[in-house]
Amino acid sequence: MLPPHLKYVFLANGGNKPVVTSNALKGSKEEKMILVLKVNEGAVGWTLSDPKGISPFYCMHKIHLEQDYCWQKQYKSKC
């Protein structure tokens, strides 16, 4: 869920290729931004495999936990 000052704009039909933009961007300014993104969409990595020459292992990380570790949310704990 996005903060209230942001929104999704989709560059392809069917809700594909989402871009996060400001709610304050309206009318022709938003249209110009979408046009620039569509013209240059090859420069945007939509999946981890899109950026050529960059291993997905550089984009991912793992958090190793002890076996008996109890996951706690920030405010509510059920441990």
DANOR-V586211 format. One record per pair of residues at least 24 apart in sequence whose C-alpha atoms are under 8 Angstrom apart, sorted by the first residue. I is the first residue (numbers start at 1). J is the second residue. D is the distance in whole Angstrom. If there is no record, write none. Layout:
BEGIN
i: (I & I)
j: (J & J)
d: (D & D)
END
This chain:
BEGIN
i: (11 & 11 & 17)
j: (37 & 38 & 46)
d: (8 & 7 & 7)
END
